[in-house]
Each structure stands twice: as structure tokens, then as C-alpha cells.
Amino acid sequence: MRLSLRFIVPLAMALAAIAWAVVPLVDQLTLRWFVRDLDIRGELIANAMRERVIDLVQEASRTRVERYFAIVSQDERLYALGFCQPSGRLAYRTPAFPDNIDCPSPATGGPELGKARSRVFTYHGGPLHVVLQPIAVDAQEIGRLAIVHDMSFAQRRSDDTKRFVYIFFVGLAAVVSLITVIIAELSWRGWMAGLRAILTGESPRNTTVARPSRELRPFARDLQLLLREIEAERAYRDEERMSWTAEALRNILTQELKGDEVLIVSNREPYTHTRRGNVIEVQRPASGLVTALEPVMRACSGTWIAHGSGSADRDTVDRHDRVMVPPDNPAYRIRRVWLSKEEETGYYYGFANEGLWPLCHIAHTRPTFRAPDWEHYRAVNERFAEVVVQEARTEDPIVLVQDYHFALLPRMIRERLPRATIITFWHIPWPNPETFGICPWREEILSGMLGSSILGFHTQVHCNNFFDTVDRYLEARVDRDAFSISLGGEVTEVHRYPISIEWPPSALAEVASRAVCRETIRRELGYAPDVMLGVGVDRLDYTKGILERFRAVERFFELEPRWVGRFGFVQIAAPSRSSIEEYQEFEARVRAEAARINARYGSVGYQPIVLRVEHHDAASVHCHYRACDLCFVSSLHDGMNLVAKEFIAAREDGEGVLLLSQFAGAARELTEALIVNPYDVEQCAVALAAALAMPVEEQRARMKNMRALVQEFNVYRWAGRMLLDAARMRARRRIEARAATRAAA
Ligand code: F6P
């Protein structure tokens, strides 16, 4: 608008000046034309009257001369006629002949013989034109005929002309201004698109992307270099933070993000309040997501929005449904969202866990899609979007959306808070396009996720699958070189952020030493102190490969019977999603398989497999990690798997062996683990034997490398990398906005 005014105002002024100078010029010109016309007309009339006037003047008959004048002056433009004698005396005249006309002789400045003389003058306020035409007989002047024309018609025409000229110039000004504004607006947009192309560094090879305009090209390179320098400096500072801690994360929030507001949205809440009789207990759910995000939230004191699922959750919130946690040392708040039984069944058990969960995991369990579940899923996502708006104190918060429960939420937030920075993290694998394509609402899900500013997966394979899926099903521009997807002009960056755990895990503070844990856990399980122990810790989920693990233990006993009675395996299985039939059946199969193997290899006081289907708190889980000789993670498909990392973190003694499924994201980082294919029972059995026979030095060497990796690539780094990318994006947006303001000023 300001730009347009800058063009319109001077233009309008210039046009006004032109109109001011041109109108009088046109006026003078037309007047001159009229005078010239009247000169010619006057001479013509005089010539036409000449002979008759000579006769009548020579007759000296006043009556006849004046009658003749009266007849001629009936012409509507003729105002009056008169005849002056050579002396200058007015001899004959019509009644209207003006008094202020004199008839000078050539001697006193009058017209010479044969030459007419004209002038314009005012009479009774109106303009008149008079032609004095000398009349001669035989070269002897007998007098001068005065022909007076009324010029008021010229005045009227001149006024009309002036009006037309004004209208013409005003119209011209309007048209030219309009064209100028349109051209200015178009070139402004082009200029801004060019600037944006420079700032975002989008490839000019792509024809849908604006190239920097010609005027911008000279400094496009400088601007890009400057931005790259800023980013390089930021990356350098990032790398400099060799030790990623809660403190480092807090620094990012205060320095890079200037204390911007952070909101987390997840289905699972980090603390549930459960009623047991008259007592309210606080529990930490068995969830990798919670394990990862809780320390982040403690570091940045934001708001965590989640489904309030505990039986005493409603009794512990304030009137805004908020509660401060952790209970013993409050650092951030949970905003609980209440769901009805039907909503929970449709959105959580139905669409999320019977649809998306099996869809994304290659665990050979068929996904089930039901339209009512989808409707609940959409409605619950909508509800959470409203709560995000309620909780946001600013227009541009950073919102961390977690997992497959909220695929639609990013776009819903984007519609309500267009300036928010939305980071979505997908905690489970992303399948290939063919697999994902069976979902009846695939386009809605993809478009919902692309409401995010940044979209994160654990591994590059999952990012690539996502790029392929979007390429296949949406009209979007996928730029793998720039790690971005642009849909309807909005750009989403897609990156790999391998999730991790806090270092050192706070749960360890309450855990006894290795020696104590070894002794305690063995006693609890009924094993002799020298029994070698294997441990598995999972939610009771068909993707975790628990059955395959048990079969590997059985095969190991078949291959190495000397270990019967000297090796035991404890499986901690946290009950999970038990309203779903598939999970109920799975639990039954797991129980049956453990019982079968125990029946085959167990004896009085010895069970080769101890299955504990119950919730264990973090301290107890970590004590099991410390007590065991090996930890077996055999997921059939897993985004990351944090049990593997927790086990490594718990082993401060540097001993113990990790058996890790090649189908868990963690296998890409923890390469010193014994990597196995859980479907290959022989290989797993051999790996169990190798783990139990592994010399302590080798265990220590492997553990040392893995501990160093988990220490460095901990959860603070995971969250920090995302927040730094968000900070970079926000800084870029600010530069863009500043450049736009400067250009508009
Ligand atoms: O793996 C996906 C995930 O959301 C994890 O982050 C978490 O460990 C698990 O599922 C929790 O499942 P639920 O919330 O259904 O118990």
C-alpha cells in the first residue's frame, strides 16, 4: 500500500501540474482560432456589403443605410454595424452599436486603405469583436465599416473545452495510476519472491520457484553467503556443545529462541494419577516417548498437553485442567484433555492403534480401518488443536507434536496459529508408499502432517519412505536435496532426528549398585546367585518380537543344553492397549509360549523364562538392567527402541552384552551390539551363546563405544537439534520480514 502511494502521489501531482499549465494554453489557442475566424468572417461580410454601402452612403440617406444595417445584423452572431466617416465620426449605426468603439483614421492609428483591422474588447461585461474595414471609391476612402460580433459563444466553447481538458487529464491520471499500481505490485511480488528464493536458497532450476529478479542478482550471492555464514556459525556453536545436557538445552531456549514458548502435544501424559482405595498414586507410563520428552520438558518448563487417562487425573487438576509436575519437584505443567470412552475407543484404540500402528510397522498384523474410528480421530485432533490455542500465550509458539496419534493436528494448528513453529516427530517407522497407500485417508493424513514446519523421523530410511509416499499421493514438490516438501506454497523440512535418552538417566539415582541389583533380582526371580541372566523389557506388543525371543532361548538350550539351569531369562512386559483383541491374543500367546518352554526346560525351583506382565517403575527396570548379563531387544520393526539405550546407560560398570534386532532404528547407531535378525531363530540362539561366552574385555570395549555414543547423542541433543532447526527457521523468517519491511519503507 505504502509502495503504491509512493507511485500515485507524485504521479497525480505531475498530472495536476500538467493540467494547470495546459488548460490556459488550450484556452488561449481556441480563443485565437475564434478571433481569426471572426476576422475572416468580418472581412467577408464587409466585402459582401461594400457595393451596397457605397451606394447608400453616396445617397446619404440615413434611413436607408440604417435599414440596410438592420437587415444584415439579423445574423445571430452579428451584434452591431456602424459606419465611420474618414474623420472618425460615427455616421451610421445600428442601435446596439457600442459607445466605446472609436473609428480612428489612418493618420490617428486607424487601418490603412485596403487593410482591415480587428480587436476584441469588453462591453457590458461581455466580449465583443470588431472589424474595421476601410471602404474606398476610386482609391479614395469614404469611410470605415465597423462589423461587431458577439463573442460570448467563444467564451462558452472555451469553458466547455476547459472542462473537457480537465476531465481528460483526471481520467488519464486515474488510468496511468492504476496501471502503475498494478505494475508496481507485480514487480514487488516478483521482487519479494526473488528475495525469498535467495533467503530460502531454493533451487532456481525448479521452474515453479521464483528466480531472484535482475536487480537482486548482484547481491543475491552476498545474501546467500551471509545466511550460510550465520548457519555455519550456528552449526559450529552447536558442534561446540560437545556435551549435551539439560543446561545446554536451556541455553538454546534462552539464547537461540529468546525464551520462546514451548508446548508439547502427545497422547500419553508423562504422569498419571491413579486411585488405589483411598490413596492416589502417581505413575510414569511405560512409553519411549515419555522417557525421551520428560527430561526435555523439565529443562524448558513449558506446557505438555496430553490425554488425561488416569483414574484420579480429574481429582488432581486445577480449574483449568492443569497440574504441575514432577510431583516432588514441579518444573512444568500438564494440561489434561478429557476424552469420552467412545472417543478413546475410536481415536486411540481404533484408528491410531488398530489402523496406523500395524500399518507403519512391518509386523504382519493386518491394519483395520473403520470410518467411525477415523471420525473420532479427526474430532480428537480438532479438540487438541483448540487446546493448543487456549494454552498458547503468544501467536508464534513452538509446538512439538508427538506421534501417529496426531497426524492431522499440525495442519489444524497451522490454520489457527499461522505463525507457530510446528515440529512434528513421528516416533514409529514410516512404511513404503505401497504399504501406506492402503489407508483410505492417506491424502488427509499426509496433508495434515505437512502443516508442520519441521517433520522428524528416527532414520533416513523413514524420511525417504515419507518423501516417496508424498511424491506418490500428493501434488506436492518434493526436494530431497533440500530435505523439504512444499505443498500449496508452504514448506515443510523433513529431517532425521534419532531419539535418545537423558544422560545420565535420572532414574539411576535411585538404583542400587550392580552387585546389589545382581543379588536382589536373582533372589526375586528364584535364581541361584551364579545363574547368568538375560533380560527383555517391553510393552506387551506384537511388534516387539517377544515370541521370537522366547524361541531363541529355547533353541539356545537345544544347541547348548549345558546352560539349562545356569541361564535364566526375565521378560518384563508392561500391559499395553489391552482393550484391543489383537493385544489380548498376543498376551495369551506369550504366556503360553513361556509356559511351554518352562515346561520343557524348567525344574523345581528353576524356570528358564520368568514372564512378569505388570508395570515396573523406572528404578526397578534399571535395576534389572544392572543385574543382567545380557539384554535382548528383538523388535520385528521399531522406530528406535530406547530400551537398548537405557540398558547401555545403566551399565556404568562397562559390562554386559546387548543383542539388538536389525529392524530397530537403534541398530544403525549401536553397531557394537550383537545385531540379529529376530526372524532367524538359529542366528539368535547362536548370538545368545556368543553373548554368554563373551570375554569381559570385549564386553567392556563394545560397551565403552556404545556408552560414548549414547552419552553424546542423548535426548538433549535430539531435542536441541530440532529446536536449533526451529530457531534457524524463525531467524530466517525474521530476516525475511525485516527485508520486506525495509523494502516497503
Ligand atoms: O512407539 C510409539 C509410542 O508412542 C512410543 O513412543 C511409546 O513408547 C509407545 O508408543 C506408547 O504406547 P501407548 O501410549 O499406546 O501406551
Boltz pocket constraint, residues with backbone or C-beta under 6 A from the ligand:
constraints:
  - pocket:
      binder: B
      contacts: [[A, 267], [A, 268], [A, 286], [A, 287], [A, 288], [A, 289], [A, 290], [A, 403], [A, 427], [A, 428], [A, 576], [A, 577], [A, 639]]
      max_distance: 6.0
